[in-house]
Amino acid sequence: MAATPRKHAVAPDAPVIPGVGEGKRGEQGYVGYLMRQAGAALRLRMERALADYGVTPPQFNVLTMLVAYPGISNADVARLSMLTPQTVSVIVANLERSGAIERRPHAIHGRIQHIDVTPAGKALLKSCRERVREIEQQLLSGLTADEERVIRRWLVSVAMEGGGAHAIAE
């Protein structure tokens, strides 16, 4: 496989940058780099798949966690979504503005806001999940059920060894 040609002018003696799948961007690469490269490719695919719904991958993650774990705090959403609390605050404000969620004061703690996913938000999440499920099916195509289980177990173990979501969001 040939390297991807550069799209801008470079010095004649400039090194050739390998394309995805070549050199250190391929099987010879560091596992951490390959994971980051794969994550970037997945995020781009998700951005494209969700764009016409006006949803970003982080918004999809936040909605997913709010539906999966009703009643969780913004801090919990941040940890579960692997985002900073500040980012989650912006996402929650945008989701509220779009009508996907509603905030109301906590029954006991006045400063705490309880977040409810609206019926429109649940419908939006269902549509988004269908698109993301298609991407995941494409990623897993060609793998046996046993191979998929091994990959899932390995990914979870990598996250747990690094401190899990708590280490990422704090």
N, C-alpha and C positions, 0 to 999 in steps of 0.2 A: 504494500500500500504506500503510495507516494505522499510526501508531506504536503499539507495544504499550502498553496501559494499565498504569499503576503499580498494584501490589497493596497499597500502603500509603498512608496519608494523607500528603498533601504540601500545602505552602502553595499557595493558588490562583494565585499568580504564578510558581510554579516552572516552569522550562523543561521542555518535553516531551523526553523521552529517546527518540531514534529506535530503532526495532526493527532487528534484523539485516537488512541489505540496504538500509537507508535512510540518507540523509545520509552522514556520515563512516564509517558502518558498512556502507556499500554501495560502489558503483563509484567514488564520489567520494572514498573514504577513502584514507589512506596505505597503501601496499603492506605495510609492516611490520605495521601494525595488522591489516590484512586477513589476513595470514599467521597472526598470533597468534590471531585470531578463528577462523579455519578450523582451526588446530591444536587449539584448545580444544574445538571441536565434534567433531573426530575423536576426541580423547581420551575425551570423554563417550560417544560411540557405542561405542568399544572397551571402556570400563569396563562399560557395560551388556551388551555381547555376551559378555564374558568372566566376568562376575560369578558365574554359576552354576557355573563351573569353579573359583571361588575364586582367580582369577588377575587381577592388576592389569596395566595396560599396561606399566609398567616391568619387572615380572616376566616378562611375555611377551618383552620386548626382551632381557632378560638370558638367558633360556632360548634364544632364537633365536641369539644370538651364541655361546653355549656350544656349541650343536650345529654351527653354521656354522664355528667356528674352535676345534676341540678343542685343549686344552692351553694356552689363553691364561690369563694371570694376571688377578687381580681388577682390577688397574690397567688392563689392556687391555680388560676387560669394561666398566669405567667409561667409558673413552674411546669405545669402539664404541657403547655404549648411551646416550651423552651424559648420564651421571649422575655424581654425585660418588662418590669411592671409599667414603665413609662410607655412602651410600645403597646401593651395591652390596653392601657387607658385610652390611647388614641384610637385603637381598633374598636373598642367598646363604644366610644363616642360616635364613630362612623357607622357602626352597625345599628346604634340607636337612631341616628339620623335617617338611616335607610328604612327603618321600620322592622328590622330583623329581630331586634331585642327591645325590651323595655326595662327600665330601672325603677326601683321603688325603694323607699327606706326600709331597712331591716326592722322587724317588729320590736326588738329589744334594744339593739345598738343603733342609735340615731345616726351616727356618722357612716355606718356601713350601708352600702347600697346592695340590694338583692337584684340579681339579673335574671329576667325571664326571657326565654326565646319565644317569640310570637309565632302564631300559626304561619304567617308569611315567612318568618325566619326558618321554621322547620321545613316548609316546602322548598325554600331556596337551598337549604342544606341537602335535602333529598336529591334535588337536581344536580347539585355539585358532586355529591357522592357517586352518582351514576357515572359522571365524567371521570372522576378520580379512579373509580373501580375499573374502568376501561383501560386507563393507563397502567394500573397495577397488573391487570391481566396480561397486557402486552409485555410488561417487564418479566412476568413469571412464565410466559409461554415457552415451551420447550423444556421446562423443568418438571421433574417428577414430584409427587407430593412429598416424598422423603427429602429430596433436594431442597424444596421450599422450606420444610421444617428445619433443616440444618441451617439454612441462611437466616431464618427468623430467630432461631436460638442464638446463633453467632452474633447477630446485630444486637439482640437484647443483652448478651453477655458483654459486648464491647461497651454499651451504654452503662451497664451496672458497674463495670470495672472502673469507669471514669467518674463515678459518683452519681450517675443517673441524671435525671432532669433537674434535681436540686442544684447540682454543680453548674449547670448551664445557665439557669435563670438567676442565680444569686450573685 
